[in-house]
Structure formats: C-alpha cells, structure tokens
Amino acid sequence: LEWIPETCAYRLLAEGKDLPLWHPLVSGEPDTVHKAGISVRGKVVSAKSIHPDDLPNYVVDDD
C-alpha cells in the first residue's frame, strides 16, 4: 500500500494505526471532518465555473 498517501484511512488501518478522532469511521458522524476544519468545504471552486484565462488566478503554490 506504499502508493496510497500516508494519511489514507485504508493505509493507516493496514499498518495497524489508529484513525484520527475526526474520521467518520471513528466518530460515526460525517460532519466531524468539516467541524475539525480539515476538509476543503468552502475553500475550493469548480474549474468549470471559471473562465480558462482566469484559472491561473485560482492556483495555490505552496512553495
């Protein structure tokens, strides 16, 4: 499972690690990921709603 991101629930479980408390499989609530502030809800827009010439204005560079 090395090709799966280190934060993926499938990988964490396969490696015998615990899932974070906010994970819906732990909390039983689908909204805990949003309440924890780690989802992309409200932080992204669909590229379909942006004119192609404006797309570079929406790209975030972490460097």
mmCIF file as Biopython writes it, N, C-alpha, C and O atoms, coordinates in Angstrom:
data_model
#
loop_
_atom_site.group_PDB
_atom_site.id
_atom_site.type_symbol
_atom_site.label_atom_id
_atom_site.label_alt_id
_atom_site.label_comp_id
_atom_site.label_asym_id
_atom_site.label_entity_id
_atom_site.label_seq_id
_atom_site.pdbx_PDB_ins_code
_atom_site.Cartn_x
_atom_site.Cartn_y
_atom_site.Cartn_z
_atom_site.occupancy
_atom_site.B_iso_or_equiv
_atom_site.auth_seq_id
_atom_site.auth_asym_id
_atom_site.pdbx_PDB_model_num
ATOM 1   N N  . LEU A ? 1  ? 0.811   -1.201 0.000   1.0 0.0 1  A 1 
ATOM 2   C CA . LEU A ? 1  ? 0.000   0.000  0.000   1.0 0.0 1  A 1 
ATOM 3   C C  . LEU A ? 1  ? 0.853   1.264  0.000   1.0 0.0 1  A 1 
ATOM 4   O O  . LEU A ? 1  ? 0.368   2.335  0.363   1.0 0.0 1  A 1 
ATOM 5   N N  . GLU A ? 2  ? 2.100   1.154  -0.397  1.0 0.0 2  A 1 
ATOM 6   C CA . GLU A ? 2  ? 3.007   2.299  -0.354  1.0 0.0 2  A 1 
ATOM 7   C C  . GLU A ? 2  ? 2.607   3.411  -1.309  1.0 0.0 2  A 1 
ATOM 8   O O  . GLU A ? 2  ? 3.015   4.559  -1.129  1.0 0.0 2  A 1 
ATOM 9   N N  . TRP A ? 3  ? 1.815   3.084  -2.319  1.0 0.0 3  A 1 
ATOM 10  C CA . TRP A ? 3  ? 1.389   4.090  -3.298  1.0 0.0 3  A 1 
ATOM 11  C C  . TRP A ? 3  ? 0.220   4.923  -2.784  1.0 0.0 3  A 1 
ATOM 12  O O  . TRP A ? 3  ? -0.121  5.946  -3.377  1.0 0.0 3  A 1 
ATOM 13  N N  . ILE A ? 4  ? -0.389  4.494  -1.693  1.0 0.0 4  A 1 
ATOM 14  C CA . ILE A ? 4  ? -1.509  5.229  -1.099  1.0 0.0 4  A 1 
ATOM 15  C C  . ILE A ? 4  ? -0.930  6.291  -0.158  1.0 0.0 4  A 1 
ATOM 16  O O  . ILE A ? 4  ? 0.041   6.016  0.546   1.0 0.0 4  A 1 
ATOM 17  N N  . PRO A ? 5  ? -1.503  7.492  -0.134  1.0 0.0 5  A 1 
ATOM 18  C CA . PRO A ? 5  ? -0.999  8.534  0.770   1.0 0.0 5  A 1 
ATOM 19  C C  . PRO A ? 5  ? -0.936  8.057  2.225   1.0 0.0 5  A 1 
ATOM 20  O O  . PRO A ? 5  ? -1.764  7.260  2.664   1.0 0.0 5  A 1 
ATOM 21  N N  . GLU A ? 6  ? 0.048   8.555  2.956   1.0 0.0 6  A 1 
ATOM 22  C CA . GLU A ? 6  ? 0.250   8.148  4.351   1.0 0.0 6  A 1 
ATOM 23  C C  . GLU A ? 6  ? -0.935  8.478  5.248   1.0 0.0 6  A 1 
ATOM 24  O O  . GLU A ? 6  ? -1.096  7.874  6.308   1.0 0.0 6  A 1 
ATOM 25  N N  . THR A ? 7  ? -1.759  9.424  4.835   1.0 0.0 7  A 1 
ATOM 26  C CA . THR A ? 7  ? -2.912  9.832  5.643   1.0 0.0 7  A 1 
ATOM 27  C C  . THR A ? 7  ? -4.193  9.092  5.276   1.0 0.0 7  A 1 
ATOM 28  O O  . THR A ? 7  ? -5.229  9.308  5.904   1.0 0.0 7  A 1 
ATOM 29  N N  . CYS A ? 8  ? -4.139  8.232  4.279   1.0 0.0 8  A 1 
ATOM 30  C CA . CYS A ? 8  ? -5.326  7.497  3.819   1.0 0.0 8  A 1 
ATOM 31  C C  . CYS A ? 8  ? -5.767  6.492  4.888   1.0 0.0 8  A 1 
ATOM 32  O O  . CYS A ? 8  ? -4.944  5.777  5.459   1.0 0.0 8  A 1 
ATOM 33  N N  . ALA A ? 9  ? -7.061  6.448  5.145   1.0 0.0 9  A 1 
ATOM 34  C CA . ALA A ? 9  ? -7.600  5.546  6.164   1.0 0.0 9  A 1 
ATOM 35  C C  . ALA A ? 9  ? -7.273  4.090  5.854   1.0 0.0 9  A 1 
ATOM 36  O O  . ALA A ? 9  ? -6.950  3.328  6.766   1.0 0.0 9  A 1 
ATOM 37  N N  . TYR A ? 10 ? -7.349  3.691  4.596   1.0 0.0 10 A 1 
ATOM 38  C CA . TYR A ? 10 ? -7.040  2.305  4.238   1.0 0.0 10 A 1 
ATOM 39  C C  . TYR A ? 10 ? -5.603  1.961  4.622   1.0 0.0 10 A 1 
ATOM 40  O O  . TYR A ? 10 ? -5.334  0.891  5.169   1.0 0.0 10 A 1 
ATOM 41  N N  . ARG A ? 11 ? -4.691  2.875  4.332   1.0 0.0 11 A 1 
ATOM 42  C CA . ARG A ? 11 ? -3.284  2.632  4.654   1.0 0.0 11 A 1 
ATOM 43  C C  . ARG A ? 11 ? -3.061  2.623  6.167   1.0 0.0 11 A 1 
ATOM 44  O O  . ARG A ? 11 ? -2.380  1.743  6.693   1.0 0.0 11 A 1 
ATOM 45  N N  . LEU A ? 12 ? -3.634  3.600  6.859   1.0 0.0 12 A 1 
ATOM 46  C CA . LEU A ? 12 ? -3.471  3.650  8.312   1.0 0.0 12 A 1 
ATOM 47  C C  . LEU A ? 12 ? -3.944  2.358  8.965   1.0 0.0 12 A 1 
ATOM 48  O O  . LEU A ? 12 ? -3.263  1.807  9.831   1.0 0.0 12 A 1 
ATOM 49  N N  . LEU A ? 13 ? -5.103  1.879  8.552   1.0 0.0 13 A 1 
ATOM 50  C CA . LEU A ? 13 ? -5.647  0.652  9.133   1.0 0.0 13 A 1 
ATOM 51  C C  . LEU A ? 13 ? -4.794  -0.557 8.777   1.0 0.0 13 A 1 
ATOM 52  O O  . LEU A ? 13 ? -4.570  -1.429 9.616   1.0 0.0 13 A 1 
ATOM 53  N N  . ALA A ? 14 ? -4.315  -0.614 7.528   1.0 0.0 14 A 1 
ATOM 54  C CA . ALA A ? 14 ? -3.471  -1.730 7.100   1.0 0.0 14 A 1 
ATOM 55  C C  . ALA A ? 14 ? -2.161  -1.768 7.883   1.0 0.0 14 A 1 
ATOM 56  O O  . ALA A ? 14 ? -1.592  -2.839 8.098   1.0 0.0 14 A 1 
ATOM 57  N N  . GLU A ? 15 ? -1.684  -0.597 8.307   1.0 0.0 15 A 1 
ATOM 58  C CA . GLU A ? 15 ? -0.443  -0.507 9.079   1.0 0.0 15 A 1 
ATOM 59  C C  . GLU A ? 15 ? -0.690  -0.642 10.581  1.0 0.0 15 A 1 
ATOM 60  O O  . GLU A ? 15 ? 0.236   -0.499 11.380  1.0 0.0 15 A 1 
ATOM 61  N N  . GLY A ? 16 ? -1.938  -0.917 10.964  1.0 0.0 16 A 1 
ATOM 62  C CA . GLY A ? 16 ? -2.269  -1.097 12.370  1.0 0.0 16 A 1 
ATOM 63  C C  . GLY A ? 16 ? -2.327  0.195  13.163  1.0 0.0 16 A 1 
ATOM 64  O O  . GLY A ? 16 ? -2.248  0.178  14.391  1.0 0.0 16 A 1 
ATOM 65  N N  . LYS A ? 17 ? -2.466  1.317  12.465  1.0 0.0 17 A 1 
ATOM 66  C CA . LYS A ? 17 ? -2.522  2.624  13.126  1.0 0.0 17 A 1 
ATOM 67  C C  . LYS A ? 17 ? -3.970  3.037  13.359  1.0 0.0 17 A 1 
ATOM 68  O O  . LYS A ? 17 ? -4.884  2.552  12.692  1.0 0.0 17 A 1 
ATOM 69  N N  . ASP A ? 18 ? -4.160  3.930  14.305  1.0 0.0 18 A 1 
ATOM 70  C CA . ASP A ? 18 ? -5.492  4.443  14.609  1.0 0.0 18 A 1 
ATOM 71  C C  . ASP A ? 18 ? -5.881  5.537  13.625  1.0 0.0 18 A 1 
ATOM 72  O O  . ASP A ? 18 ? -5.029  6.247  13.092  1.0 0.0 18 A 1 
ATOM 73  N N  . LEU A ? 19 ? -7.171  5.657  13.400  1.0 0.0 19 A 1 
ATOM 74  C CA . LEU A ? 19 ? -7.683  6.763  12.601  1.0 0.0 19 A 1 
ATOM 75  C C  . LEU A ? 19 ? -7.851  7.975  13.510  1.0 0.0 19 A 1 
ATOM 76  O O  . LEU A ? 19 ? -8.070  7.825  14.712  1.0 0.0 19 A 1 
ATOM 77  N N  . PRO A ? 20 ? -7.751  9.172  12.943  1.0 0.0 20 A 1 
ATOM 78  C CA . PRO A ? 20 ? -7.960  10.377 13.757  1.0 0.0 20 A 1 
ATOM 79  C C  . PRO A ? 20 ? -9.379  10.409 14.329  1.0 0.0 20 A 1 
ATOM 80  O O  . PRO A ? 20 ? -10.298 9.831  13.749  1.0 0.0 20 A 1 
ATOM 81  N N  . LEU A ? 21 ? -9.550  11.072 15.445  1.0 0.0 21 A 1 
ATOM 82  C CA . LEU A ? 21 ? -10.862 11.140 16.097  1.0 0.0 21 A 1 
ATOM 83  C C  . LEU A ? 21 ? -11.926 11.779 15.219  1.0 0.0 21 A 1 
ATOM 84  O O  . LEU A ? 21 ? -13.109 11.474 15.366  1.0 0.0 21 A 1 
ATOM 85  N N  . TRP A ? 22 ? -11.522 12.673 14.293  1.0 0.0 22 A 1 
ATOM 86  C CA . TRP A ? 22 ? -12.481 13.342 13.422  1.0 0.0 22 A 1 
ATOM 87  C C  . TRP A ? 22 ? -12.959 12.449 12.282  1.0 0.0 22 A 1 
ATOM 88  O O  . TRP A ? 22 ? -13.921 12.793 11.595  1.0 0.0 22 A 1 
ATOM 89  N N  . HIS A ? 23 ? -12.308 11.315 12.073  1.0 0.0 23 A 1 
ATOM 90  C CA . HIS A ? 23 ? -12.674 10.460 10.934  1.0 0.0 23 A 1 
ATOM 91  C C  . HIS A ? 23 ? -14.077 9.898  11.145  1.0 0.0 23 A 1 
ATOM 92  O O  . HIS A ? 23 ? -14.391 9.411  12.231  1.0 0.0 23 A 1 
ATOM 93  N N  . PRO A ? 24 ? -14.924 9.962  10.113  1.0 0.0 24 A 1 
ATOM 94  C CA . PRO A ? 24 ? -16.301 9.467  10.244  1.0 0.0 24 A 1 
ATOM 95  C C  . PRO A ? 24 ? -16.407 8.011  10.687  1.0 0.0 24 A 1 
ATOM 96  O O  . PRO A ? 24 ? -17.392 7.638  11.325  1.0 0.0 24 A 1 
ATOM 97  N N  . LEU A ? 25 ? -15.422 7.186  10.365  1.0 0.0 25 A 1 
ATOM 98  C CA . LEU A ? 25 ? -15.469 5.797  10.816  1.0 0.0 25 A 1 
ATOM 99  C C  . LEU A ? 25 ? -15.264 5.693  12.327  1.0 0.0 25 A 1 
ATOM 100 O O  . LEU A ? 25 ? -15.676 4.707  12.939  1.0 0.0 25 A 1 
ATOM 101 N N  . VAL A ? 26 ? -14.639 6.686  12.925  1.0 0.0 26 A 1 
ATOM 102 C CA . VAL A ? 26 ? -14.425 6.713  14.374  1.0 0.0 26 A 1 
ATOM 103 C C  . VAL A ? 26 ? -15.560 7.461  15.062  1.0 0.0 26 A 1 
ATOM 104 O O  . VAL A ? 26 ? -16.135 6.985  16.040  1.0 0.0 26 A 1 
ATOM 105 N N  . SER A ? 27 ? -15.869 8.637  14.533  1.0 0.0 27 A 1 
ATOM 106 C CA . SER A ? 27 ? -16.869 9.497  15.179  1.0 0.0 27 A 1 
ATOM 107 C C  . SER A ? 27 ? -18.304 9.048  14.925  1.0 0.0 27 A 1 
ATOM 108 O O  . SER A ? 27 ? -19.201 9.320  15.724  1.0 0.0 27 A 1 
ATOM 109 N N  . GLY A ? 28 ? -18.511 8.358  13.806  1.0 0.0 28 A 1 
ATOM 110 C CA . GLY A ? 28 ? -19.872 7.972  13.435  1.0 0.0 28 A 1 
ATOM 111 C C  . GLY A ? 28 ? -20.668 9.119  12.843  1.0 0.0 28 A 1 
ATOM 112 O O  . GLY A ? 28 ? -21.860 8.978  12.566  1.0 0.0 28 A 1 
ATOM 113 N N  . GLU A ? 29 ? -20.016 10.247 12.650  1.0 0.0 29 A 1 
ATOM 114 C CA . GLU A ? 29 ? -20.666 11.449 12.121  1.0 0.0 29 A 1 
ATOM 115 C C  . GLU A ? 29 ? -19.926 11.926 10.871  1.0 0.0 29 A 1 
ATOM 116 O O  . GLU A ? 29 ? -18.719 12.158 10.933  1.0 0.0 29 A 1 
ATOM 117 N N  . PRO A ? 30 ? -20.607 12.074 9.758   1.0 0.0 30 A 1 
ATOM 118 C CA . PRO A ? 30 ? -19.924 12.531 8.540   1.0 0.0 30 A 1 
ATOM 119 C C  . PRO A ? 30 ? -19.428 13.973 8.602   1.0 0.0 30 A 1 
ATOM 120 O O  . PRO A ? 30 ? -18.541 14.351 7.836   1.0 0.0 30 A 1 
ATOM 121 N N  . ASP A ? 31 ? -19.980 14.776 9.494   1.0 0.0 31 A 1 
ATOM 122 C CA . ASP A ? 31 ? -19.589 16.191 9.550   1.0 0.0 31 A 1 
ATOM 123 C C  . ASP A ? 31 ? -18.372 16.477 10.426  1.0 0.0 31 A 1 
ATOM 124 O O  . ASP A ? 31 ? -17.898 17.613 10.447  1.0 0.0 31 A 1 
ATOM 125 N N  . THR A ? 32 ? -17.852 15.488 11.146  1.0 0.0 32 A 1 
ATOM 126 C CA . THR A ? 32 ? -16.720 15.775 12.027  1.0 0.0 32 A 1 
ATOM 127 C C  . THR A ? 32 ? -15.489 16.223 11.250  1.0 0.0 32 A 1 
ATOM 128 O O  . THR A ? 32 ? -14.686 17.000 11.766  1.0 0.0 32 A 1 
ATOM 129 N N  . VAL A ? 33 ? -15.331 15.753 10.035  1.0 0.0 33 A 1 
ATOM 130 C CA . VAL A ? 33 ? -14.191 16.184 9.214   1.0 0.0 33 A 1 
ATOM 131 C C  . VAL A ? 33 ? -14.301 17.675 8.900   1.0 0.0 33 A 1 
ATOM 132 O O  . VAL A ? 33 ? -13.291 18.375 8.842   1.0 0.0 33 A 1 
ATOM 133 N N  . HIS A ? 34 ? -15.511 18.154 8.700   1.0 0.0 34 A 1 
ATOM 134 C CA . HIS A ? 34 ? -15.724 19.579 8.423   1.0 0.0 34 A 1 
ATOM 135 C C  . HIS A ? 34 ? -15.584 20.406 9.705   1.0 0.0 34 A 1 
ATOM 136 O O  . HIS A ? 34 ? -15.005 21.492 9.695   1.0 0.0 34 A 1 
ATOM 137 N N  . LYS A ? 35 ? -16.121 19.879 10.803  1.0 0.0 35 A 1 
ATOM 138 C CA . LYS A ? 35 ? -16.015 20.587 12.083  1.0 0.0 35 A 1 
ATOM 139 C C  . LYS A ? 35 ? -14.563 20.711 12.539  1.0 0.0 35 A 1 
ATOM 140 O O  . LYS A ? 35 ? -14.202 21.663 13.231  1.0 0.0 35 A 1 
ATOM 141 N N  . ALA A ? 36 ? -13.733 19.744 12.147  1.0 0.0 36 A 1 
ATOM 142 C CA . ALA A ? 36 ? -12.314 19.780 12.506  1.0 0.0 36 A 1 
ATOM 143 C C  . ALA A ? 36 ? -11.542 20.773 11.641  1.0 0.0 36 A 1 
ATOM 144 O O  . ALA A ? 36 ? -10.388 21.092 11.928  1.0 0.0 36 A 1 
ATOM 145 N N  . GLY A ? 37 ? -12.189 21.261 10.581  1.0 0.0 37 A 1 
ATOM 146 C CA . GLY A ? 37 ? -11.560 22.263 9.723   1.0 0.0 37 A 1 
ATOM 147 C C  . GLY A ? 37 ? -10.527 21.716 8.760   1.0 0.0 37 A 1 
ATOM 148 O O  . GLY A ? 37 ? -9.672  22.461 8.280   1.0 0.0 37 A 1 
ATOM 149 N N  . ILE A ? 38 ? -10.594 20.423 8.469   1.0 0.0 38 A 1 
ATOM 150 C CA . ILE A ? 38 ? -9.594  19.847 7.577   1.0 0.0 38 A 1 
ATOM 151 C C  . ILE A ? 38 ? -10.144 19.430 6.224   1.0 0.0 38 A 1 
ATOM 152 O O  . ILE A ? 38 ? -9.419  18.858 5.410   1.0 0.0 38 A 1 
ATOM 153 N N  . SER A ? 39 ? -11.400 19.705 5.977   1.0 0.0 39 A 1 
ATOM 154 C CA . SER A ? 39 ? -11.968 19.408 4.666   1.0 0.0 39 A 1 
ATOM 155 C C  . SER A ? 39 ? -11.757 20.609 3.746   1.0 0.0 39 A 1 
ATOM 156 O O  . SER A ? 39 ? -11.317 21.671 4.186   1.0 0.0 39 A 1 
ATOM 157 N N  . VAL A ? 40 ? -12.074 20.430 2.476   1.0 0.0 40 A 1 
ATOM 158 C CA . VAL A ? 40 ? -11.952 21.536 1.522   1.0 0.0 40 A 1 
ATOM 159 C C  . VAL A ? 40 ? -13.276 22.273 1.345   1.0 0.0 40 A 1 
ATOM 160 O O  . VAL A ? 40 ? -13.381 23.171 0.510   1.0 0.0 40 A 1 
ATOM 161 N N  . ARG A ? 41 ? -14.268 21.901 2.116   1.0 0.0 41 A 1 
ATOM 162 C CA . ARG A ? 41 ? -15.579 22.545 2.015   1.0 0.0 41 A 1 
ATOM 163 C C  . ARG A ? 41 ? -15.436 24.059 2.206   1.0 0.0 41 A 1 
ATOM 164 O O  . ARG A ? 41 ? -14.871 24.520 3.197   1.0 0.0 41 A 1 
ATOM 165 N N  . GLY A ? 42 ? -15.956 24.817 1.244   1.0 0.0 42 A 1 
ATOM 166 C CA . GLY A ? 42 ? -15.912 26.269 1.306   1.0 0.0 42 A 1 
ATOM 167 C C  . GLY A ? 42 ? -14.571 26.877 0.918   1.0 0.0 42 A 1 
ATOM 168 O O  . GLY A ? 42 ? -14.400 28.094 0.977   1.0 0.0 42 A 1 
ATOM 169 N N  . LYS A ? 43 ? -13.619 26.034 0.522   1.0 0.0 43 A 1 
ATOM 170 C CA . LYS A ? 43 ? -12.282 26.519 0.180   1.0 0.0 43 A 1 
ATOM 171 C C  . LYS A ? 43 ? -11.927 26.336 -1.288  1.0 0.0 43 A 1 
ATOM 172 O O  . LYS A ? 43 ? -10.880 26.802 -1.737  1.0 0.0 43 A 1 
ATOM 173 N N  . VAL A ? 44 ? -12.791 25.663 -2.035  1.0 0.0 44 A 1 
ATOM 174 C CA . VAL A ? 44 ? -12.494 25.367 -3.434  1.0 0.0 44 A 1 
ATOM 175 C C  . VAL A ? 44 ? -13.667 25.752 -4.325  1.0 0.0 44 A 1 
ATOM 176 O O  . VAL A ? 44 ? -14.802 25.889 -3.868  1.0 0.0 44 A 1 
ATOM 177 N N  . VAL A ? 45 ? -13.367 25.921 -5.595  1.0 0.0 45 A 1 
ATOM 178 C CA . VAL A ? 45 ? -14.405 26.161 -6.596  1.0 0.0 45 A 1 
ATOM 179 C C  . VAL A ? 45 ? -14.164 25.215 -7.758  1.0 0.0 45 A 1 
ATOM 180 O O  . VAL A ? 45 ? -13.038 24.767 -7.976  1.0 0.0 45 A 1 
ATOM 181 N N  . SER A ? 46 ? -15.194 24.917 -8.489  1.0 0.0 46 A 1 
ATOM 182 C CA . SER A ? 46 ? -15.072 24.058 -9.657  1.0 0.0 46 A 1 
ATOM 183 C C  . SER A ? 46 ? -14.418 24.822 -10.796 1.0 0.0 46 A 1 
ATOM 184 O O  . SER A ? 46 ? -14.770 25.972 -11.060 1.0 0.0 46 A 1 
ATOM 185 N N  . ALA A ? 47 ? -13.477 24.195 -11.465 1.0 0.0 47 A 1 
ATOM 186 C CA . ALA A ? 47 ? -12.822 24.813 -12.621 1.0 0.0 47 A 1 
ATOM 187 C C  . ALA A ? 47 ? -13.827 25.073 -13.736 1.0 0.0 47 A 1 
ATOM 188 O O  . ALA A ? 47 ? -13.600 25.924 -14.596 1.0 0.0 47 A 1 
ATOM 189 N N  . LYS A ? 48 ? -14.931 24.345 -13.721 1.0 0.0 48 A 1 
ATOM 190 C CA . LYS A ? 48 ? -15.956 24.539 -14.748 1.0 0.0 48 A 1 
ATOM 191 C C  . LYS A ? 48 ? -16.624 25.903 -14.631 1.0 0.0 48 A 1 
ATOM 192 O O  . LYS A ? 48 ? -17.184 26.404 -15.606 1.0 0.0 48 A 1 
ATOM 193 N N  . SER A ? 49 ? -16.569 26.509 -13.446 1.0 0.0 49 A 1 
ATOM 194 C CA . SER A ? 49 ? -17.233 27.795 -13.246 1.0 0.0 49 A 1 
ATOM 195 C C  . SER A ? 49 ? -16.295 28.986 -13.460 1.0 0.0 49 A 1 
ATOM 196 O O  . SER A ? 49 ? -16.673 30.132 -13.217 1.0 0.0 49 A 1 
ATOM 197 N N  . ILE A ? 50 ? -15.073 28.708 -13.916 1.0 0.0 50 A 1 
ATOM 198 C CA . ILE A ? 50 ? -14.076 29.763 -14.105 1.0 0.0 50 A 1 
ATOM 199 C C  . ILE A ? 50 ? -13.658 29.822 -15.570 1.0 0.0 50 A 1 
ATOM 200 O O  . ILE A ? 50 ? -13.448 28.789 -16.204 1.0 0.0 50 A 1 
ATOM 201 N N  . HIS A ? 51 ? -13.541 31.023 -16.097 1.0 0.0 51 A 1 
ATOM 202 C CA . HIS A ? 51 ? -13.075 31.191 -17.477 1.0 0.0 51 A 1 
ATOM 203 C C  . HIS A ? 51 ? -11.644 30.661 -17.565 1.0 0.0 51 A 1 
ATOM 204 O O  . HIS A ? 51 ? -10.839 30.931 -16.674 1.0 0.0 51 A 1 
ATOM 205 N N  . PRO A ? 52 ? -11.313 29.915 -18.618 1.0 0.0 52 A 1 
ATOM 206 C CA . PRO A ? 52 ? -9.969  29.335 -18.744 1.0 0.0 52 A 1 
ATOM 207 C C  . PRO A ? 52 ? -8.830  30.345 -18.578 1.0 0.0 52 A 1 
ATOM 208 O O  . PRO A ? 52 ? -7.779  30.006 -18.033 1.0 0.0 52 A 1 
ATOM 209 N N  . ASP A ? 53 ? -9.028  31.569 -19.037 1.0 0.0 53 A 1 
ATOM 210 C CA . ASP A ? 53 ? -7.978  32.588 -18.898 1.0 0.0 53 A 1 
ATOM 211 C C  . ASP A ? 53 ? -7.745  32.982 -17.437 1.0 0.0 53 A 1 
ATOM 212 O O  . ASP A ? 53 ? -6.674  33.479 -17.088 1.0 0.0 53 A 1 
ATOM 213 N N  . ASP A ? 54 ? -8.745  32.760 -16.592 1.0 0.0 54 A 1 
ATOM 214 C CA . ASP A ? 54 ? -8.642  33.138 -15.182 1.0 0.0 54 A 1 
ATOM 215 C C  . ASP A ? 54 ? -8.138  32.009 -14.279 1.0 0.0 54 A 1 
ATOM 216 O O  . ASP A ? 54 ? -7.881  32.237 -13.097 1.0 0.0 54 A 1 
ATOM 217 N N  . LEU A ? 55 ? -7.994  30.805 -14.817 1.0 0.0 55 A 1 
ATOM 218 C CA . LEU A ? 55 ? -7.587  29.660 -13.996 1.0 0.0 55 A 1 
ATOM 219 C C  . LEU A ? 55 ? -6.287  29.892 -13.211 1.0 0.0 55 A 1 
ATOM 220 O O  . LEU A ? 55 ? -6.220  29.508 -12.043 1.0 0.0 55 A 1 
ATOM 221 N N  . PRO A ? 56 ? -5.253  30.505 -13.806 1.0 0.0 56 A 1 
ATOM 222 C CA . PRO A ? 56 ? -4.020  30.722 -13.022 1.0 0.0 56 A 1 
ATOM 223 C C  . PRO A ? 56 ? -4.242  31.538 -11.747 1.0 0.0 56 A 1 
ATOM 224 O O  . PRO A ? 56 ? -3.470  31.416 -10.796 1.0 0.0 56 A 1 
ATOM 225 N N  . ASN A ? 57 ? -5.272  32.355 -11.715 1.0 0.0 57 A 1 
ATOM 226 C CA . ASN A ? 57 ? -5.559  33.158 -10.523 1.0 0.0 57 A 1 
ATOM 227 C C  . ASN A ? 57 ? -6.072  32.319 -9.352  1.0 0.0 57 A 1 
ATOM 228 O O  . ASN A ? 57 ? -6.111  32.790 -8.216  1.0 0.0 57 A 1 
ATOM 229 N N  . TYR A ? 58 ? -6.459  31.091 -9.632  1.0 0.0 58 A 1 
ATOM 230 C CA . TYR A ? 58 ? -7.030  30.224 -8.605  1.0 0.0 58 A 1 
ATOM 231 C C  . TYR A ? 58 ? -6.091  29.104 -8.169  1.0 0.0 58 A 1 
ATOM 232 O O  . TYR A ? 58 ? -6.459  28.280 -7.332  1.0 0.0 58 A 1 
ATOM 233 N N  . VAL A ? 59 ? -4.896  29.067 -8.722  1.0 0.0 59 A 1 
ATOM 234 C CA . VAL A ? 59 ? -3.934  28.026 -8.376  1.0 0.0 59 A 1 
ATOM 235 C C  . VAL A ? 59 ? -3.110  28.492 -7.179  1.0 0.0 59 A 1 
ATOM 236 O O  . VAL A ? 59 ? -2.583  29.604 -7.169  1.0 0.0 59 A 1 
ATOM 237 N N  . VAL A ? 60 ? -3.008  27.629 -6.178  1.0 0.0 60 A 1 
ATOM 238 C CA . VAL A ? 60 ? -2.241  27.952 -4.980  1.0 0.0 60 A 1 
ATOM 239 C C  . VAL A ? 60 ? -0.889  27.261 -5.078  1.0 0.0 60 A 1 
ATOM 240 O O  . VAL A ? 60 ? -0.809  26.057 -5.323  1.0 0.0 60 A 1 
ATOM 241 N N  . ASP A ? 61 ? 0.163   28.030 -4.886  1.0 0.0 61 A 1 
ATOM 242 C CA . ASP A ? 61 ? 1.519   27.491 -4.919  1.0 0.0 61 A 1 
ATOM 243 C C  . ASP A ? 61 ? 2.051   27.454 -3.495  1.0 0.0 61 A 1 
ATOM 244 O O  . ASP A ? 61 ? 2.174   28.492 -2.845  1.0 0.0 61 A 1 
ATOM 245 N N  . ASP A ? 62 ? 2.365   26.262 -3.014  1.0 0.0 62 A 1 
ATOM 246 C CA . ASP A ? 62 ? 2.845   26.113 -1.638  1.0 0.0 62 A 1 
ATOM 247 C C  . ASP A ? 62 ? 4.327   26.416 -1.473  1.0 0.0 62 A 1 
ATOM 248 O O  . ASP A ? 62 ? 4.832   26.415 -0.350  1.0 0.0 62 A 1 
ATOM 249 N N  . ASP A ? 63 ? 5.024   26.671 -2.554  1.0 0.0 63 A 1 
ATOM 250 C CA . ASP A ? 63 ? 6.475   26.946 -2.465  1.0 0.0 63 A 1 
ATOM 251 C C  . ASP A ? 63 ? 6.769   28.326 -1.967  1.0 0.0 63 A 1 
ATOM 252 O O  . ASP A ? 63 ? 7.934   28.702 -1.840  1.0 0.0 63 A 1 
#
